[in-house]
Amino acid sequence: MKILLAEDDARLRRNIVHMLKKEFHHVTEAENGQEALDHTLIEQYDLVILDWMMPHLSGIQVCQQLRKTGFNGSILMLTAKDDTEDIIKGLDSGADDYIVKPFKIEELLARVRALLRRKDKVIEQVIQIDQLQLNVDSRVFSYNNESIELTKNEFLLLEYLFINKGRVLTREQICIYIWGYDYDVSNNSLDALVKLVRKKIDDSQSKSRIQNIRGIGYKLRED
């Protein structure tokens, strides 16, 4: 899917772009409202993500102008405003959904998935490695066709590894996906989580499916 992200906080913008690209989206960046609007004049987007408070044009102003020009894609608003009146104002301007800062990256990704599914329902994508299977659309893991019970963080870890199967993921990438871009957890927390997931998906007769890449992070073993 083609996504336009307009966010003036450079660090947050980089983190969001990085994670969206990891989910195989094509992402265009804008650092202010006017730049975002200019992009929409020359490119078609499935989803536009707008920060509420930006230089030149606010997210609300961009949203209103997009709807006036007939933009029928989805619009997600990022806002530090959590008052009911502000939220109503954002939705009334034409936004489909909003998320209040600070937020966890996985929550943003879930909102993105929901908006894109709502726009254009697609056939469920299934990623399978031996007896393990991830249904990306329904977000269900199974082993030998039986669902695996996972906690929220266990699911996010396994989902991220599956989506990026065969790729080495750094500890930082994984922690951002699970705990958010402003995460404050130790390496021991990630290692403990990996250990719990291994118990649920590994065969005692074989090497662990989650491979430790010393000094870097983890990857999902495919052999």
Short mmCIF file of the C-alpha atoms (twelve columns), coordinates in Angstrom:
data_MODEL
# 
_entry.id   MODEL 
# 
loop_
_atom_site.group_PDB 
_atom_site.id 
_atom_site.type_symbol 
_atom_site.label_atom_id 
_atom_site.label_alt_id 
_atom_site.label_comp_id 
_atom_site.label_asym_id 
_atom_site.label_seq_id 
_atom_site.Cartn_x 
_atom_site.Cartn_y 
_atom_site.Cartn_z 
_atom_site.pdbx_PDB_model_num 
ATOM 1   C CA . MET A 1   0.000   0.000   0.000  1 
ATOM 2   C CA . LYS A 2   1.097   3.586   -0.621 1 
ATOM 3   C CA . ILE A 3   1.216   5.702   2.523  1 
ATOM 4   C CA . LEU A 4   1.991   9.382   3.074  1 
ATOM 5   C CA . LEU A 5   3.293   10.286  6.534  1 
ATOM 6   C CA . ALA A 6   3.340   13.953  7.590  1 
ATOM 7   C CA . GLU A 7   5.082   14.463  10.948 1 
ATOM 8   C CA . ASP A 8   7.424   17.314  11.942 1 
ATOM 9   C CA . ASP A 9   9.155   15.347  14.716 1 
ATOM 10  C CA . ALA A 10  12.071  13.905  12.727 1 
ATOM 11  C CA . ARG A 11  12.880  11.082  15.162 1 
ATOM 12  C CA . LEU A 12  9.292   9.897   15.422 1 
ATOM 13  C CA . ARG A 13  8.871   10.185  11.653 1 
ATOM 14  C CA . ARG A 14  11.949  8.034   11.009 1 
ATOM 15  C CA . ASN A 15  10.745  5.360   13.426 1 
ATOM 16  C CA . ILE A 16  7.270   5.205   11.907 1 
ATOM 17  C CA . VAL A 17  8.608   5.112   8.344  1 
ATOM 18  C CA . HIS A 18  11.030  2.345   9.281  1 
ATOM 19  C CA . MET A 19  8.284   0.174   10.769 1 
ATOM 20  C CA . LEU A 20  5.817   0.807   7.934  1 
ATOM 21  C CA . LYS A 21  8.425   -0.224  5.378  1 
ATOM 22  C CA . LYS A 22  9.078   -3.368  7.374  1 
ATOM 23  C CA . GLU A 23  5.434   -4.230  6.725  1 
ATOM 24  C CA . PHE A 24  6.133   -3.775  2.995  1 
ATOM 25  C CA . HIS A 25  4.336   -0.467  2.484  1 
ATOM 26  C CA . HIS A 26  5.614   2.256   0.144  1 
ATOM 27  C CA . VAL A 27  6.025   5.346   2.307  1 
ATOM 28  C CA . THR A 28  6.466   9.015   1.378  1 
ATOM 29  C CA . GLU A 29  7.609   11.462  4.072  1 
ATOM 30  C CA . ALA A 30  6.577   15.066  4.686  1 
ATOM 31  C CA . GLU A 31  7.789   17.315  7.502  1 
ATOM 32  C CA . ASN A 32  5.013   19.911  7.332  1 
ATOM 33  C CA . GLY A 33  1.408   20.292  6.235  1 
ATOM 34  C CA . GLN A 34  2.068   22.145  3.001  1 
ATOM 35  C CA . GLU A 35  4.595   19.565  1.850  1 
ATOM 36  C CA . ALA A 36  2.062   16.817  2.589  1 
ATOM 37  C CA . LEU A 37  -0.607  18.568  0.554  1 
ATOM 38  C CA . ASP A 38  1.828   19.075  -2.334 1 
ATOM 39  C CA . HIS A 39  2.568   15.336  -2.416 1 
ATOM 40  C CA . THR A 40  -1.126  14.482  -2.702 1 
ATOM 41  C CA . LEU A 41  -1.415  16.679  -5.805 1 
ATOM 42  C CA . ILE A 42  1.023   14.527  -7.764 1 
ATOM 43  C CA . GLU A 43  0.585   11.083  -6.162 1 
ATOM 44  C CA . GLN A 44  -2.299  8.824   -5.166 1 
ATOM 45  C CA . TYR A 45  -2.177  7.361   -1.655 1 
ATOM 46  C CA . ASP A 46  -4.157  4.620   0.052  1 
ATOM 47  C CA . LEU A 47  -3.560  6.173   3.472  1 
ATOM 48  C CA . VAL A 48  -2.435  9.580   4.719  1 
ATOM 49  C CA . ILE A 49  -1.113  9.857   8.296  1 
ATOM 50  C CA . LEU A 50  -1.182  13.439  9.597  1 
ATOM 51  C CA . ASP A 51  0.260   14.976  12.719 1 
ATOM 52  C CA . TRP A 52  -2.257  17.467  14.151 1 
ATOM 53  C CA . MET A 53  0.262   20.230  14.949 1 
ATOM 54  C CA . MET A 54  2.590   20.966  12.009 1 
ATOM 55  C CA . PRO A 55  4.204   24.078  10.484 1 
ATOM 56  C CA . HIS A 56  2.564   25.906  7.555  1 
ATOM 57  C CA . LEU A 57  -0.623  23.832  7.553  1 
ATOM 58  C CA . SER A 58  -1.988  21.821  10.469 1 
ATOM 59  C CA . GLY A 59  -3.133  18.239  10.103 1 
ATOM 60  C CA . ILE A 60  -6.730  19.439  10.417 1 
ATOM 61  C CA . GLN A 61  -6.273  21.929  7.571  1 
ATOM 62  C CA . VAL A 62  -4.650  19.319  5.337  1 
ATOM 63  C CA . CYS A 63  -7.402  16.845  6.130  1 
ATOM 64  C CA . GLN A 64  -10.132 19.363  5.295  1 
ATOM 65  C CA . GLN A 65  -8.490  20.340  2.009  1 
ATOM 66  C CA . LEU A 66  -7.980  16.710  1.003  1 
ATOM 67  C CA . ARG A 67  -11.650 15.910  1.511  1 
ATOM 68  C CA . LYS A 68  -12.687 19.045  -0.402 1 
ATOM 69  C CA . THR A 69  -10.632 17.920  -3.393 1 
ATOM 70  C CA . GLY A 70  -12.291 14.485  -3.366 1 
ATOM 71  C CA . PHE A 71  -9.565  12.398  -1.707 1 
ATOM 72  C CA . ASN A 72  -11.229 9.074   -0.852 1 
ATOM 73  C CA . GLY A 73  -8.328  7.311   0.794  1 
ATOM 74  C CA . SER A 74  -8.056  6.757   4.541  1 
ATOM 75  C CA . ILE A 75  -6.785  9.476   6.890  1 
ATOM 76  C CA . LEU A 76  -5.266  8.767   10.306 1 
ATOM 77  C CA . MET A 77  -4.611  11.673  12.677 1 
ATOM 78  C CA . LEU A 78  -1.731  11.728  15.188 1 
ATOM 79  C CA . THR A 79  -2.514  14.068  18.056 1 
ATOM 80  C CA . ALA A 80  -1.454  15.046  21.556 1 
ATOM 81  C CA . LYS A 81  -4.992  16.377  22.086 1 
ATOM 82  C CA . ASP A 82  -7.161  13.879  23.943 1 
ATOM 83  C CA . ASP A 83  -10.164 16.081  24.803 1 
ATOM 84  C CA . THR A 84  -13.443 14.810  23.419 1 
ATOM 85  C CA . GLU A 85  -14.096 18.094  21.606 1 
ATOM 86  C CA . ASP A 86  -10.721 17.966  19.868 1 
ATOM 87  C CA . ILE A 87  -11.239 14.362  18.831 1 
ATOM 88  C CA . ILE A 88  -14.675 15.185  17.423 1 
ATOM 89  C CA . LYS A 89  -13.154 18.129  15.540 1 
ATOM 90  C CA . GLY A 90  -10.566 15.841  13.983 1 
ATOM 91  C CA . LEU A 91  -13.130 13.263  12.899 1 
ATOM 92  C CA . ASP A 92  -15.499 15.929  11.604 1 
ATOM 93  C CA . SER A 93  -12.706 17.361  9.460  1 
ATOM 94  C CA . GLY A 94  -12.654 14.092  7.529  1 
ATOM 95  C CA . ALA A 95  -10.271 11.843  9.475  1 
ATOM 96  C CA . ASP A 96  -11.179 8.160   9.655  1 
ATOM 97  C CA . ASP A 97  -9.345  7.471   12.885 1 
ATOM 98  C CA . TYR A 98  -6.954  9.057   15.374 1 
ATOM 99  C CA . ILE A 99  -4.303  7.966   17.824 1 
ATOM 100 C CA . VAL A 100 -3.208  9.977   20.851 1 
ATOM 101 C CA . LYS A 101 0.480   10.656  21.586 1 
ATOM 102 C CA . PRO A 102 2.469   9.133   23.099 1 
ATOM 103 C CA . PHE A 103 1.572   5.810   21.518 1 
ATOM 104 C CA . LYS A 104 3.221   2.465   20.929 1 
ATOM 105 C CA . ILE A 105 4.313   1.724   17.397 1 
ATOM 106 C CA . GLU A 106 2.441   -1.589  17.350 1 
ATOM 107 C CA . GLU A 107 -0.798  0.242   18.154 1 
ATOM 108 C CA . LEU A 108 -0.203  2.578   15.210 1 
ATOM 109 C CA . LEU A 109 0.519   -0.395  12.948 1 
ATOM 110 C CA . ALA A 110 -2.696  -2.075  14.088 1 
ATOM 111 C CA . ARG A 111 -4.691  1.076   13.241 1 
ATOM 112 C CA . VAL A 112 -3.002  1.207   9.826  1 
ATOM 113 C CA . ARG A 113 -3.872  -2.423  9.123  1 
ATOM 114 C CA . ALA A 114 -7.478  -1.859  10.160 1 
ATOM 115 C CA . LEU A 115 -7.874  1.218   7.948  1 
ATOM 116 C CA . LEU A 116 -6.331  -0.479  4.926  1 
ATOM 117 C CA . ARG A 117 -8.509  -3.579  5.410  1 
ATOM 118 C CA . ARG A 118 -11.576 -1.368  5.727  1 
ATOM 119 C CA . LYS A 119 -10.674 0.366   2.461  1 
ATOM 120 C CA . ASP A 120 -10.012 -2.735  0.427  1 
ATOM 121 C CA . LYS A 121 -10.585 -6.173  1.935  1 
ATOM 122 C CA . VAL A 122 -8.020  -8.572  0.514  1 
ATOM 123 C CA . ILE A 123 -7.501  -12.324 0.556  1 
ATOM 124 C CA . GLU A 124 -5.860  -13.398 3.809  1 
ATOM 125 C CA . GLN A 125 -2.105  -13.706 3.559  1 
ATOM 126 C CA . VAL A 126 -0.632  -16.811 5.123  1 
ATOM 127 C CA . ILE A 127 3.037   -17.224 6.039  1 
ATOM 128 C CA . GLN A 128 4.002   -20.818 6.764  1 
ATOM 129 C CA . ILE A 129 7.274   -22.316 7.967  1 
ATOM 130 C CA . ASP A 130 7.074   -26.077 8.416  1 
ATOM 131 C CA . GLN A 131 4.194   -26.730 10.818 1 
ATOM 132 C CA . LEU A 132 4.041   -23.120 12.017 1 
ATOM 133 C CA . GLN A 133 1.579   -20.802 10.313 1 
ATOM 134 C CA . LEU A 134 0.763   -17.108 10.635 1 
ATOM 135 C CA . ASN A 135 -2.447  -15.741 9.161  1 
ATOM 136 C CA . VAL A 136 -1.558  -12.057 8.739  1 
ATOM 137 C CA . ASP A 137 -5.136  -10.860 8.274  1 
ATOM 138 C CA . SER A 138 -6.779  -12.685 11.184 1 
ATOM 139 C CA . ARG A 139 -3.538  -12.455 13.238 1 
ATOM 140 C CA . VAL A 140 -3.675  -16.090 14.357 1 
ATOM 141 C CA . PHE A 141 -0.709  -18.402 14.900 1 
ATOM 142 C CA . SER A 142 -1.105  -22.144 14.661 1 
ATOM 143 C CA . TYR A 143 1.081   -25.224 14.986 1 
ATOM 144 C CA . ASN A 144 -0.064  -28.331 13.119 1 
ATOM 145 C CA . ASN A 145 -3.352  -26.483 12.475 1 
ATOM 146 C CA . GLU A 146 -3.941  -25.898 16.195 1 
ATOM 147 C CA . SER A 147 -3.972  -22.327 17.531 1 
ATOM 148 C CA . ILE A 148 -1.133  -21.309 19.837 1 
ATOM 149 C CA . GLU A 149 -2.023  -19.336 22.945 1 
ATOM 150 C CA . LEU A 150 0.238   -16.307 23.146 1 
ATOM 151 C CA . THR A 151 0.397   -13.216 25.313 1 
ATOM 152 C CA . LYS A 152 0.296   -9.837  23.564 1 
ATOM 153 C CA . ASN A 153 4.077   -9.381  23.592 1 
ATOM 154 C CA . GLU A 154 4.736   -13.000 22.618 1 
ATOM 155 C CA . PHE A 155 2.438   -12.521 19.641 1 
ATOM 156 C CA . LEU A 156 4.123   -9.268  18.578 1 
ATOM 157 C CA . LEU A 157 7.560   -10.866 18.749 1 
ATOM 158 C CA . LEU A 158 6.531   -13.862 16.676 1 
ATOM 159 C CA . GLU A 159 4.542   -11.732 14.226 1 
ATOM 160 C CA . TYR A 160 7.523   -9.440  13.597 1 
ATOM 161 C CA . LEU A 161 9.886   -12.366 13.066 1 
ATOM 162 C CA . PHE A 162 7.455   -14.071 10.677 1 
ATOM 163 C CA . ILE A 163 6.802   -10.961 8.618  1 
ATOM 164 C CA . ASN A 164 10.573  -10.571 8.285  1 
ATOM 165 C CA . LYS A 165 11.446  -14.257 8.002  1 
ATOM 166 C CA . GLY A 166 15.032  -14.832 6.986  1 
ATOM 167 C CA . ARG A 167 16.067  -11.278 7.888  1 
ATOM 168 C CA . VAL A 168 18.270  -10.371 10.838 1 
ATOM 169 C CA . LEU A 169 16.416  -7.970  13.130 1 
ATOM 170 C CA . THR A 170 18.333  -5.853  15.609 1 
ATOM 171 C CA . ARG A 171 17.366  -5.738  19.255 1 
ATOM 172 C CA . GLU A 172 16.352  -2.110  18.825 1 
ATOM 173 C CA . GLN A 173 14.032  -2.910  15.907 1 
ATOM 174 C CA . ILE A 174 12.337  -5.684  17.852 1 
ATOM 175 C CA . CYS A 175 11.971  -3.609  21.024 1 
ATOM 176 C CA . ILE A 176 10.445  -0.699  19.100 1 
ATOM 177 C CA . TYR A 177 7.930   -3.048  17.473 1 
ATOM 178 C CA . ILE A 178 6.912   -4.600  20.794 1 
ATOM 179 C CA . TRP A 179 7.218   -1.774  23.325 1 
ATOM 180 C CA . GLY A 180 7.107   1.394   21.209 1 
ATOM 181 C CA . TYR A 181 9.679   3.901   19.995 1 
ATOM 182 C CA . ASP A 182 10.242  5.286   23.509 1 
ATOM 183 C CA . TYR A 183 10.677  1.843   25.050 1 
ATOM 184 C CA . ASP A 184 12.452  1.519   28.379 1 
ATOM 185 C CA . VAL A 185 13.199  -2.177  28.816 1 
ATOM 186 C CA . SER A 186 16.445  -4.068  29.284 1 
ATOM 187 C CA . ASN A 187 18.035  -6.634  26.988 1 
ATOM 188 C CA . ASN A 188 17.124  -9.222  29.607 1 
ATOM 189 C CA . SER A 189 13.424  -8.475  29.044 1 
ATOM 190 C CA . LEU A 190 13.718  -9.259  25.337 1 
ATOM 191 C CA . ASP A 191 15.778  -12.392 25.984 1 
ATOM 192 C CA . ALA A 192 13.217  -13.613 28.524 1 
ATOM 193 C CA . LEU A 193 10.418  -13.028 26.024 1 
ATOM 194 C CA . VAL A 194 12.279  -14.971 23.338 1 
ATOM 195 C CA . LYS A 195 12.784  -17.833 25.796 1 
ATOM 196 C CA . LEU A 196 9.033   -17.988 26.542 1 
ATOM 197 C CA . VAL A 197 8.128   -18.028 22.843 1 
ATOM 198 C CA . ARG A 198 10.701  -20.730 22.099 1 
ATOM 199 C CA . LYS A 199 9.022   -23.012 24.625 1 
ATOM 200 C CA . LYS A 200 5.752   -22.688 22.714 1 
ATOM 201 C CA . ILE A 201 6.984   -23.160 19.138 1 
ATOM 202 C CA . ASP A 202 10.174  -25.232 19.261 1 
ATOM 203 C CA . ASP A 203 10.610  -28.954 18.784 1 
ATOM 204 C CA . SER A 204 12.991  -30.363 21.375 1 
ATOM 205 C CA . GLN A 205 14.581  -32.547 18.685 1 
ATOM 206 C CA . SER A 206 15.568  -29.603 16.459 1 
ATOM 207 C CA . LYS A 207 17.357  -26.264 16.662 1 
ATOM 208 C CA . SER A 208 15.301  -23.336 17.907 1 
ATOM 209 C CA . ARG A 209 13.238  -21.584 15.242 1 
ATOM 210 C CA . ILE A 210 14.369  -18.244 16.709 1 
ATOM 211 C CA . GLN A 211 18.046  -17.863 15.964 1 
ATOM 212 C CA . ASN A 212 20.240  -15.637 18.123 1 
ATOM 213 C CA . ILE A 213 22.585  -13.482 16.028 1 
ATOM 214 C CA . ARG A 214 25.322  -12.649 18.508 1 
ATOM 215 C CA . GLY A 215 25.829  -8.940  19.090 1 
ATOM 216 C CA . ILE A 216 22.980  -7.969  16.751 1 
ATOM 217 C CA . GLY A 217 19.600  -9.507  17.510 1 
ATOM 218 C CA . TYR A 218 17.441  -12.349 16.220 1 
ATOM 219 C CA . LYS A 219 16.089  -13.917 13.041 1 
ATOM 220 C CA . LEU A 220 13.600  -16.636 12.222 1 
ATOM 221 C CA . ARG A 221 15.393  -19.766 11.056 1 
ATOM 222 C CA . GLU A 222 14.102  -21.148 7.746  1 
ATOM 223 C CA . ASP A 223 16.203  -24.297 7.357  1 
# 
